[in-house]
Amino acid sequence: MKASLSPPRPLRLLVASAEVHPYSKTGGLADMVAALAKFLAKAGHRVGLVTPLYRGLRDRFAEIKPFDWELRVPLGGRTMTATVGVARPRPRLTMYFIDQPEFFDRAGLYTDHRMEYSDNPERYIFFSRCVAQLARHLPWRPEVVHLHDWHTGVAPLLIRHQEWHDAWFEAPKTCFTIHNLAYQGQAPAWKYELTNLPWYYFHADGAEFYGGLNLMKSGIAFADVVTTVSPRYAREITTPEFGCGLDGLLRARENVLTGILNGVDYEEWRTTRNPHLTHPFTPRYLAGKTAGKLALQAELGLPPRADTPLFGTISRLEDQKGVDLILGALGEMLGHDLQYVLLGSGQLHYEQGFRALAERHPAKVAVRLGYNGGLAHRIEAGCDFYLMPSRFEPCGLNQMYSLRYGTIPIVRATGGLADVVRDVREDAELANGIQFTEPTSAALAKAIRKALALYAEPDALEHYRRNGMAADFSWEATAERYEAVYRRMLGEGAD
Ligand code: ADP
Protein backbone atom coordinates (compact mmCIF):
# COMPACT_ATOMS: atom_id res chain seq x y z
CA MET A 1 0.00 0.00 0.00
CA LYS A 2 1.18 3.52 -0.76
CA ALA A 3 1.86 5.72 2.26
CA SER A 4 -0.28 8.85 2.31
CA LEU A 5 1.79 11.91 1.51
CA SER A 6 1.09 15.00 3.57
CA PRO A 7 2.03 18.30 1.89
CA PRO A 8 5.50 19.55 2.90
CA ARG A 9 5.35 22.02 5.77
CA PRO A 10 5.70 25.72 4.91
CA LEU A 11 9.10 27.24 5.70
CA ARG A 12 9.92 30.47 7.56
CA LEU A 13 12.31 32.46 5.37
CA LEU A 14 14.03 35.80 5.78
CA VAL A 15 15.46 37.25 2.54
CA ALA A 16 17.71 40.33 2.47
CA SER A 17 18.88 42.44 -0.43
CA ALA A 18 20.21 45.95 -1.09
CA GLU A 19 17.66 46.38 -3.88
CA VAL A 20 14.17 45.05 -4.49
CA HIS A 21 11.86 45.79 -7.44
CA PRO A 22 9.68 47.93 -7.47
CA TYR A 23 11.16 49.83 -4.52
CA SER A 24 14.76 50.18 -5.73
CA LYS A 25 16.66 48.82 -8.70
CA THR A 26 19.94 49.19 -10.51
CA GLY A 27 19.90 45.78 -12.19
CA GLY A 28 18.77 42.18 -12.25
CA LEU A 29 19.35 41.69 -8.49
CA ALA A 30 16.20 43.73 -7.77
CA ASP A 31 14.06 41.71 -10.18
CA MET A 32 15.36 38.39 -8.93
CA VAL A 33 14.90 39.04 -5.22
CA ALA A 34 11.41 40.49 -5.65
CA ALA A 35 10.29 37.51 -7.72
CA LEU A 36 11.95 34.97 -5.40
CA ALA A 37 10.13 36.37 -2.37
CA LYS A 38 6.84 36.67 -4.24
CA PHE A 39 6.88 33.12 -5.58
CA LEU A 40 8.03 31.60 -2.29
CA ALA A 41 5.12 33.35 -0.57
CA LYS A 42 2.77 32.17 -3.31
CA ALA A 43 3.99 28.64 -2.72
CA GLY A 44 2.78 28.93 0.89
CA HIS A 45 5.96 29.86 2.77
CA ARG A 46 6.21 32.66 5.31
CA VAL A 47 8.61 35.23 3.84
CA GLY A 48 10.18 38.38 5.24
CA LEU A 49 12.17 40.59 2.87
CA VAL A 50 14.58 43.16 4.33
CA THR A 51 15.88 46.10 2.33
CA PRO A 52 17.00 49.68 3.04
CA LEU A 53 14.48 52.50 3.08
CA TYR A 54 16.02 54.67 0.38
CA ARG A 55 15.05 58.28 -0.32
CA GLY A 56 11.50 58.87 -1.47
CA LEU A 57 10.19 55.37 -0.79
CA ARG A 58 7.73 56.50 1.88
CA ASP A 59 6.25 59.05 -0.55
CA ARG A 60 6.05 56.63 -3.46
CA PHE A 61 4.69 53.73 -1.38
CA ALA A 62 2.14 55.00 1.11
CA GLU A 63 1.56 51.43 2.28
CA ILE A 64 4.91 51.44 4.13
CA LYS A 65 3.89 51.81 7.78
CA PRO A 66 6.07 52.39 10.83
CA PHE A 67 6.79 49.27 12.84
CA ASP A 68 7.14 49.60 16.57
CA TRP A 69 10.75 48.57 16.71
CA GLU A 70 14.00 50.43 17.08
CA LEU A 71 17.17 48.62 16.17
CA ARG A 72 20.28 49.61 18.11
CA VAL A 73 23.31 48.50 16.21
CA PRO A 74 26.90 48.75 17.38
CA LEU A 75 29.15 49.81 14.54
CA GLY A 76 32.71 49.76 15.77
CA GLY A 77 32.97 52.41 18.50
CA ARG A 78 29.53 53.97 18.04
CA THR A 79 25.97 52.72 18.26
CA MET A 80 23.63 53.58 15.40
CA THR A 81 19.88 53.28 15.54
CA ALA A 82 17.37 52.48 12.85
CA THR A 83 13.63 52.26 12.76
CA VAL A 84 11.77 49.77 10.63
CA GLY A 85 8.98 50.34 8.13
CA VAL A 86 6.78 47.44 7.10
CA ALA A 87 4.54 46.69 4.15
CA ARG A 88 2.57 43.58 3.28
CA PRO A 89 2.35 43.49 -0.52
CA ARG A 90 0.77 40.02 -0.63
CA PRO A 91 -0.33 37.27 1.74
CA ARG A 92 2.55 35.72 3.68
CA LEU A 93 5.07 38.32 2.44
CA THR A 94 6.24 41.10 4.78
CA MET A 95 8.67 43.79 3.66
CA TYR A 96 10.96 45.25 6.33
CA PHE A 97 12.53 48.57 5.38
CA ILE A 98 15.57 49.64 7.37
CA ASP A 99 15.16 53.35 8.00
CA GLN A 100 18.50 54.99 8.77
CA PRO A 101 18.53 58.41 7.09
CA GLU A 102 22.27 59.07 7.48
CA PHE A 103 23.03 55.96 5.44
CA PHE A 104 20.07 55.53 3.11
CA ASP A 105 18.35 58.89 2.55
CA ARG A 106 20.66 59.77 -0.32
CA ALA A 107 20.42 60.78 -3.97
CA GLY A 108 21.59 57.41 -5.28
CA LEU A 109 21.65 53.81 -4.11
CA TYR A 110 25.40 53.28 -4.29
CA THR A 111 26.71 56.29 -6.20
CA ASP A 112 26.14 59.96 -6.74
CA HIS A 113 27.39 61.77 -9.85
CA ARG A 114 29.11 58.52 -10.91
CA MET A 115 31.14 58.40 -7.67
CA GLU A 116 30.76 55.49 -5.26
CA TYR A 117 29.85 56.59 -1.76
CA SER A 118 33.07 56.14 0.18
CA ASP A 119 31.16 54.72 3.15
CA ASN A 120 29.41 51.94 1.20
CA PRO A 121 31.10 49.26 3.35
CA GLU A 122 29.83 51.03 6.52
CA ARG A 123 26.32 51.33 5.04
CA TYR A 124 26.02 47.69 4.16
CA ILE A 125 27.81 46.28 7.19
CA PHE A 126 25.23 48.26 9.13
CA PHE A 127 22.46 46.85 6.94
CA SER A 128 23.77 43.30 7.46
CA ARG A 129 23.81 43.83 11.20
CA CYS A 130 20.19 44.93 11.08
CA VAL A 131 19.35 41.78 9.10
CA ALA A 132 21.04 39.61 11.72
CA GLN A 133 19.13 41.39 14.50
CA LEU A 134 15.82 40.88 12.73
CA ALA A 135 16.70 37.23 12.11
CA ARG A 136 17.31 36.79 15.80
CA HIS A 137 14.40 38.73 17.23
CA LEU A 138 11.51 38.50 14.78
CA PRO A 139 8.76 36.70 16.68
CA TRP A 140 8.09 34.30 13.80
CA ARG A 141 11.65 32.96 14.09
CA PRO A 142 13.04 32.60 10.55
CA GLU A 143 14.71 29.24 10.03
CA VAL A 144 16.59 30.18 6.85
CA VAL A 145 18.17 33.54 6.05
CA HIS A 146 18.82 34.05 2.34
CA LEU A 147 21.40 36.77 1.65
CA HIS A 148 22.16 38.35 -1.71
CA ASP A 149 25.48 39.72 -2.98
CA TRP A 150 28.28 41.51 -1.16
CA HIS A 151 26.02 44.03 0.58
CA THR A 152 24.81 41.27 2.89
CA GLY A 153 28.06 39.28 2.87
CA VAL A 154 28.91 39.68 6.52
CA ALA A 155 25.48 38.49 7.73
CA PRO A 156 26.23 34.72 7.58
CA LEU A 157 29.27 35.27 9.80
CA LEU A 158 27.34 37.50 12.21
CA ILE A 159 24.72 34.77 12.57
CA ARG A 160 27.21 31.90 12.95
CA HIS A 161 29.27 33.84 15.48
CA GLN A 162 26.21 34.47 17.65
CA GLU A 163 25.32 30.80 17.42
CA TRP A 164 28.80 29.71 18.50
CA HIS A 165 29.51 32.36 21.12
CA ASP A 166 26.37 34.24 22.07
CA ALA A 167 23.79 31.63 23.02
CA TRP A 168 21.69 31.92 19.87
CA PHE A 169 20.24 28.45 20.04
CA GLU A 170 18.77 27.10 16.83
CA ALA A 171 20.16 29.99 14.80
CA PRO A 172 18.88 29.95 11.22
CA LYS A 173 20.75 28.36 8.34
CA THR A 174 22.18 30.78 5.81
CA CYS A 175 22.13 30.72 2.03
CA PHE A 176 24.28 33.25 0.17
CA THR A 177 23.61 34.01 -3.49
CA ILE A 178 26.24 35.51 -5.78
CA HIS A 179 24.63 37.71 -8.42
CA ASN A 180 27.85 39.17 -9.77
CA LEU A 181 31.28 38.18 -8.52
CA ALA A 182 32.86 41.27 -10.05
CA TYR A 183 31.45 43.45 -7.26
CA GLN A 184 32.89 42.20 -3.97
CA GLY A 185 32.58 45.03 -1.46
CA GLN A 186 36.26 45.42 -0.70
CA ALA A 187 37.44 47.77 2.04
CA PRO A 188 40.54 48.53 4.09
CA ALA A 189 41.12 46.04 6.91
CA TRP A 190 40.24 48.52 9.67
CA LYS A 191 36.61 48.56 8.52
CA TYR A 192 36.33 44.99 9.78
CA GLU A 193 36.06 46.64 13.23
CA LEU A 194 32.59 47.85 12.21
CA THR A 195 31.43 44.25 12.54
CA ASN A 196 32.51 44.12 16.21
CA LEU A 197 33.52 40.52 15.52
CA PRO A 198 36.73 39.01 16.88
CA TRP A 199 39.70 39.21 14.52
CA TYR A 200 40.09 35.44 14.36
CA TYR A 201 37.64 35.30 11.44
CA PHE A 202 39.84 37.71 9.52
CA HIS A 203 42.08 35.25 7.71
CA ALA A 204 42.77 33.94 4.23
CA ASP A 205 39.93 31.39 4.42
CA GLY A 206 37.54 33.96 5.90
CA ALA A 207 36.78 37.66 5.46
CA GLU A 208 40.34 38.75 4.62
CA PHE A 209 41.51 39.22 1.04
CA TYR A 210 45.04 40.39 0.27
CA GLY A 211 45.19 42.22 3.59
CA GLY A 212 41.83 43.96 3.21
CA LEU A 213 38.22 43.20 4.04
CA ASN A 214 36.14 41.47 1.38
CA LEU A 215 32.44 41.25 2.15
CA MET A 216 31.57 38.92 -0.75
CA LYS A 217 34.28 36.56 0.39
CA SER A 218 32.91 36.55 3.91
CA GLY A 219 29.52 35.49 2.54
CA ILE A 220 31.01 32.68 0.46
CA ALA A 221 33.20 31.46 3.31
CA PHE A 222 30.64 31.42 6.13
CA ALA A 223 27.26 30.66 4.55
CA ASP A 224 25.91 27.12 4.87
CA VAL A 225 25.10 27.06 1.16
CA VAL A 226 26.30 29.24 -1.71
CA THR A 227 24.27 29.63 -4.86
CA THR A 228 24.64 31.62 -8.02
CA VAL A 229 22.19 32.55 -10.71
CA SER A 230 22.92 30.08 -13.51
CA PRO A 231 24.46 26.60 -13.71
CA ARG A 232 27.12 27.65 -16.20
CA TYR A 233 28.22 30.65 -14.12
CA ALA A 234 28.47 28.32 -11.10
CA ARG A 235 31.05 26.31 -13.04
CA GLU A 236 32.78 29.35 -14.53
CA ILE A 237 33.45 31.08 -11.20
CA THR A 238 35.52 28.15 -9.99
CA THR A 239 38.08 28.97 -12.72
CA PRO A 240 40.73 31.71 -12.60
CA GLU A 241 39.27 33.30 -15.75
CA PHE A 242 35.91 34.12 -14.11
CA GLY A 243 36.69 33.74 -10.41
CA CYS A 244 37.77 37.36 -9.78
CA GLY A 245 40.39 36.10 -7.34
CA LEU A 246 37.90 34.01 -5.35
CA ASP A 247 38.01 30.87 -7.53
CA GLY A 248 40.21 29.04 -4.99
CA LEU A 249 37.69 29.60 -2.19
CA LEU A 250 34.84 28.69 -4.53
CA ARG A 251 36.57 25.43 -5.47
CA ALA A 252 37.01 24.72 -1.77
CA ARG A 253 33.25 25.27 -1.31
CA GLU A 254 32.22 23.41 -4.46
CA ASN A 255 30.30 20.83 -2.41
CA VAL A 256 27.84 23.52 -1.26
CA LEU A 257 27.84 25.61 -4.47
CA THR A 258 24.80 25.36 -6.78
CA GLY A 259 23.76 27.27 -9.88
CA ILE A 260 20.03 27.96 -10.18
CA LEU A 261 18.85 29.80 -13.26
CA ASN A 262 16.78 32.88 -12.48
CA GLY A 263 13.18 32.82 -13.57
CA VAL A 264 11.07 35.43 -15.32
CA ASP A 265 8.08 36.99 -13.65
CA TYR A 266 5.63 36.47 -16.49
CA GLU A 267 2.98 38.45 -14.64
CA GLU A 268 5.18 41.49 -15.35
CA TRP A 269 6.86 40.47 -18.58
CA ARG A 270 3.79 39.71 -20.64
CA THR A 271 2.84 40.60 -24.18
CA THR A 272 -0.87 41.07 -23.48
CA ARG A 273 -2.56 43.25 -20.85
CA ASN A 274 0.77 44.95 -20.22
CA PRO A 275 0.30 48.62 -19.31
CA HIS A 276 3.72 49.51 -20.78
CA LEU A 277 2.98 48.15 -24.26
CA THR A 278 1.10 50.06 -26.92
CA HIS A 279 0.08 46.95 -28.87
CA PRO A 280 -0.56 43.48 -27.43
CA PHE A 281 0.58 40.42 -29.36
CA THR A 282 0.78 36.64 -29.07
CA PRO A 283 2.58 33.89 -31.02
CA ARG A 284 -0.59 33.60 -33.13
CA TYR A 285 -0.99 37.34 -33.52
CA LEU A 286 2.45 38.69 -34.42
CA ALA A 287 0.88 41.61 -36.31
CA GLY A 288 0.63 43.25 -32.87
CA LYS A 289 4.42 42.98 -32.55
CA THR A 290 4.88 44.76 -35.87
CA ALA A 291 2.49 47.52 -34.74
CA GLY A 292 4.55 47.87 -31.56
CA LYS A 293 7.72 48.09 -33.65
CA LEU A 294 6.29 50.96 -35.73
CA ALA A 295 5.14 52.74 -32.55
CA LEU A 296 8.58 52.31 -30.99
CA GLN A 297 10.33 53.70 -34.06
CA ALA A 298 8.01 56.70 -33.93
CA GLU A 299 8.51 57.11 -30.16
CA LEU A 300 12.28 57.20 -30.61
CA GLY A 301 12.29 59.42 -33.71
CA LEU A 302 13.36 56.74 -36.18
CA PRO A 303 11.63 56.41 -39.55
CA PRO A 304 8.81 53.88 -38.98
CA ARG A 305 9.69 50.95 -41.26
CA ALA A 306 8.19 47.54 -40.71
CA ASP A 307 10.63 45.88 -43.12
CA THR A 308 13.85 47.24 -41.66
CA PRO A 309 15.30 44.88 -39.05
CA LEU A 310 15.37 46.61 -35.68
CA PHE A 311 18.05 45.69 -33.13
CA GLY A 312 18.02 46.80 -29.51
CA THR A 313 19.84 46.74 -26.17
CA ILE A 314 18.87 47.74 -22.63
CA SER A 315 21.88 47.69 -20.38
CA ARG A 316 24.17 49.12 -17.84
CA LEU A 317 26.94 50.61 -19.98
CA GLU A 318 29.86 48.79 -18.41
CA ASP A 319 32.79 46.75 -19.72
CA GLN A 320 31.09 43.54 -18.53
CA LYS A 321 28.23 44.05 -20.95
CA GLY A 322 30.50 44.22 -24.03
CA VAL A 323 28.97 47.52 -25.13
CA ASP A 324 32.27 48.43 -26.80
CA LEU A 325 31.72 45.41 -29.05
CA ILE A 326 28.34 46.84 -30.02
CA LEU A 327 29.87 50.20 -30.89
CA GLY A 328 32.54 48.45 -32.97
CA ALA A 329 30.16 46.09 -34.75
CA LEU A 330 27.64 48.82 -35.54
CA GLY A 331 30.40 50.95 -37.01
CA GLU A 332 30.90 48.11 -39.47
CA MET A 333 27.24 47.15 -39.98
CA LEU A 334 25.37 50.45 -40.26
CA GLY A 335 25.93 50.46 -44.02
CA HIS A 336 23.25 47.75 -44.15
CA ASP A 337 19.55 48.39 -43.94
CA LEU A 338 19.04 48.12 -40.17
CA GLN A 339 18.13 50.23 -37.17
CA TYR A 340 19.41 50.11 -33.62
CA VAL A 341 18.00 51.41 -30.33
CA LEU A 342 19.81 51.62 -27.02
CA LEU A 343 18.49 52.35 -23.53
CA GLY A 344 21.09 52.48 -20.81
CA SER A 345 23.41 54.41 -18.60
CA GLY A 346 26.83 53.91 -17.15
CA GLN A 347 30.39 54.81 -18.02
CA LEU A 348 30.70 58.26 -19.53
CA HIS A 349 32.81 57.23 -22.52
CA TYR A 350 30.23 54.64 -23.55
CA GLU A 351 27.39 57.14 -23.15
CA GLN A 352 29.34 59.58 -25.32
CA GLY A 353 30.13 56.88 -27.85
CA PHE A 354 26.48 55.94 -28.32
CA ARG A 355 25.34 59.54 -28.38
CA ALA A 356 27.86 60.33 -31.10
CA LEU A 357 26.74 57.29 -33.11
CA ALA A 358 23.11 58.45 -32.94
CA GLU A 359 24.13 61.94 -34.04
CA ARG A 360 26.01 60.53 -37.03
CA HIS A 361 23.17 58.18 -38.02
CA PRO A 362 19.91 59.82 -36.90
CA ALA A 363 17.77 57.70 -39.22
CA LYS A 364 19.33 54.47 -38.01
CA VAL A 365 20.35 54.80 -34.38
CA ALA A 366 18.30 56.05 -31.41
CA VAL A 367 19.84 56.33 -27.97
CA ARG A 368 18.12 57.06 -24.66
CA LEU A 369 20.46 57.55 -21.75
CA GLY A 370 18.96 56.94 -18.32
CA TYR A 371 16.61 54.50 -16.72
CA ASN A 372 13.09 53.89 -18.04
CA GLY A 373 11.20 50.76 -17.04
CA GLY A 374 8.28 51.26 -19.45
CA LEU A 375 10.50 51.96 -22.44
CA ALA A 376 12.47 48.79 -21.60
CA HIS A 377 9.27 46.78 -22.18
CA ARG A 378 8.55 48.56 -25.47
CA ILE A 379 12.09 47.99 -26.74
CA GLU A 380 11.95 44.31 -25.82
CA ALA A 381 8.61 44.03 -27.60
CA GLY A 382 9.27 46.22 -30.63
CA CYS A 383 12.70 44.95 -31.69
CA ASP A 384 13.39 42.04 -34.01
CA PHE A 385 16.78 41.22 -32.43
CA TYR A 386 18.32 41.88 -29.03
CA LEU A 387 22.10 42.35 -28.68
CA MET A 388 23.72 41.06 -25.48
CA PRO A 389 27.44 40.51 -26.09
CA SER A 390 28.50 40.29 -22.42
CA ARG A 391 32.08 39.36 -21.57
CA PHE A 392 30.62 37.45 -18.65
CA GLU A 393 27.01 37.15 -17.53
CA PRO A 394 26.01 35.54 -14.24
CA CYS A 395 22.46 35.00 -15.51
CA GLY A 396 21.14 37.92 -17.51
CA LEU A 397 17.46 38.61 -17.68
CA ASN A 398 17.01 40.50 -20.90
CA GLN A 399 17.74 37.51 -23.09
CA MET A 400 14.86 35.72 -21.33
CA TYR A 401 12.55 38.74 -21.64
CA SER A 402 13.49 38.90 -25.35
CA LEU A 403 12.51 35.29 -25.92
CA ARG A 404 9.09 35.80 -24.37
CA TYR A 405 8.60 38.95 -26.48
CA GLY A 406 9.45 37.18 -29.73
CA THR A 407 12.69 39.14 -30.07
CA ILE A 408 15.62 37.00 -31.12
CA PRO A 409 18.58 37.28 -28.75
CA ILE A 410 22.11 37.54 -30.13
CA VAL A 411 24.40 36.64 -27.25
CA ARG A 412 27.96 35.75 -26.37
CA ALA A 413 28.18 32.14 -25.23
CA THR A 414 28.86 32.75 -21.56
CA GLY A 415 27.12 32.18 -18.20
CA GLY A 416 23.33 32.39 -18.22
CA LEU A 417 23.32 33.52 -21.86
CA ALA A 418 24.74 30.15 -22.90
CA ASP A 419 22.31 28.34 -20.58
CA VAL A 420 19.26 30.05 -22.07
CA VAL A 421 19.81 30.70 -25.76
CA ARG A 422 19.83 27.85 -28.30
CA ASP A 423 21.81 28.43 -31.46
CA VAL A 424 20.94 26.67 -34.70
CA ARG A 425 24.30 24.83 -34.56
CA GLU A 426 23.24 23.28 -31.26
CA ASP A 427 19.71 22.32 -32.27
CA ALA A 428 18.11 23.38 -35.56
CA GLU A 429 14.64 22.33 -34.44
CA LEU A 430 14.73 24.21 -31.12
CA ALA A 431 16.90 27.19 -32.18
CA ASN A 432 15.71 30.45 -30.66
CA GLY A 433 18.72 32.75 -30.92
CA ILE A 434 22.21 33.36 -32.22
CA GLN A 435 25.36 32.70 -30.19
CA PHE A 436 28.92 33.77 -30.84
CA THR A 437 32.07 33.03 -28.90
CA GLU A 438 34.94 35.46 -29.42
CA PRO A 439 34.61 38.74 -27.47
CA THR A 440 35.34 40.86 -30.54
CA SER A 441 33.42 43.36 -32.66
CA ALA A 442 34.15 41.22 -35.71
CA ALA A 443 32.49 38.18 -34.14
CA LEU A 444 29.46 40.25 -33.15
CA ALA A 445 29.29 41.79 -36.64
CA LYS A 446 29.28 38.27 -38.07
CA ALA A 447 26.40 37.33 -35.75
CA ILE A 448 24.51 40.44 -36.91
CA ARG A 449 25.07 39.36 -40.53
CA LYS A 450 23.52 35.99 -39.63
CA ALA A 451 20.57 37.87 -38.16
CA LEU A 452 20.13 39.85 -41.36
CA ALA A 453 20.15 36.60 -43.35
CA LEU A 454 17.56 35.14 -40.98
CA TYR A 455 15.43 38.25 -41.32
CA ALA A 456 15.34 37.71 -45.06
CA GLU A 457 13.73 34.29 -44.53
CA PRO A 458 10.33 34.93 -42.95
CA ASP A 459 9.57 31.25 -42.29
CA ALA A 460 12.83 30.65 -40.45
CA LEU A 461 12.41 33.91 -38.56
CA GLU A 462 8.98 32.89 -37.39
CA HIS A 463 10.29 29.46 -36.37
CA TYR A 464 12.88 31.12 -34.09
CA ARG A 465 10.30 33.53 -32.71
CA ARG A 466 7.82 30.84 -31.87
CA ASN A 467 10.48 28.71 -30.20
CA GLY A 468 11.51 31.71 -28.12
CA MET A 469 7.99 32.63 -27.12
CA ALA A 470 7.29 29.03 -26.10
CA ALA A 471 10.35 28.84 -23.81
CA ASP A 472 9.31 28.69 -20.19
CA PHE A 473 11.48 30.15 -17.45
CA SER A 474 8.67 30.65 -14.99
CA TRP A 475 9.55 31.48 -11.44
CA GLU A 476 7.49 28.67 -9.97
CA ALA A 477 10.17 26.19 -11.04
CA THR A 478 13.03 28.42 -9.85
CA ALA A 479 11.40 28.97 -6.45
CA GLU A 480 11.00 25.21 -6.09
CA ARG A 481 14.73 24.75 -6.65
CA TYR A 482 15.50 27.24 -3.88
CA GLU A 483 12.99 25.54 -1.63
CA ALA A 484 14.82 22.26 -2.20
CA VAL A 485 18.10 23.96 -1.21
CA TYR A 486 16.50 25.32 1.99
CA ARG A 487 15.02 21.95 2.90
CA ARG A 488 18.36 20.21 2.37
CA MET A 489 20.01 22.69 4.75
CA LEU A 490 17.31 22.00 7.31
CA GLY A 491 17.82 18.28 6.92
CA GLU A 492 14.42 17.78 5.35
CA GLY A 493 15.61 15.46 2.68
CA ALA A 494 15.80 15.24 -1.04
CA ASP A 495 14.88 17.75 -3.72
P1 ADP B 1 22.53 43.29 -14.68
O1 ADP B 1 21.86 42.87 -13.42
O2 ADP B 1 23.94 42.78 -14.82
O3 ADP B 1 22.46 44.76 -14.92
P2 ADP B 1 20.44 41.75 -16.03
O4 ADP B 1 20.18 41.46 -17.46
O5 ADP B 1 20.49 40.59 -15.10
O6 ADP B 1 21.75 42.62 -15.93
O7 ADP B 1 19.29 42.69 -15.49
C1 ADP B 1 19.16 44.00 -15.90
C2 ADP B 1 17.78 44.47 -15.53
O8 ADP B 1 17.78 45.89 -15.46
C3 ADP B 1 16.75 44.12 -16.57
O9 ADP B 1 15.48 44.03 -15.98
C4 ADP B 1 16.84 45.35 -17.50
O10 ADP B 1 15.70 45.51 -18.29
C5 ADP B 1 16.99 46.45 -16.51
N1 ADP B 1 17.65 47.65 -16.99
C6 ADP B 1 18.98 47.86 -17.14
N2 ADP B 1 19.20 49.12 -17.57
C7 ADP B 1 17.99 49.71 -17.70
C8 ADP B 1 17.55 51.01 -18.11
N3 ADP B 1 18.43 51.94 -18.48
N4 ADP B 1 16.23 51.27 -18.10
C9 ADP B 1 15.34 50.31 -17.73
N5 ADP B 1 15.69 49.08 -17.33
C10 ADP B 1 16.99 48.77 -17.32
Boltz pocket constraint, residues with backbone or C-beta under 6 A from the ligand:
constraints:
  - pocket:
      binder: B
      contacts: [[A, 26], [A, 27], [A, 28], [A, 29], [A, 31], [A, 314], [A, 315], [A, 316], [A, 343], [A, 344], [A, 345], [A, 368], [A, 370], [A, 371], [A, 372], [A, 373], [A, 376], [A, 395], [A, 396], [A, 397], [A, 398], [A, 399]]
      max_distance: 6.0
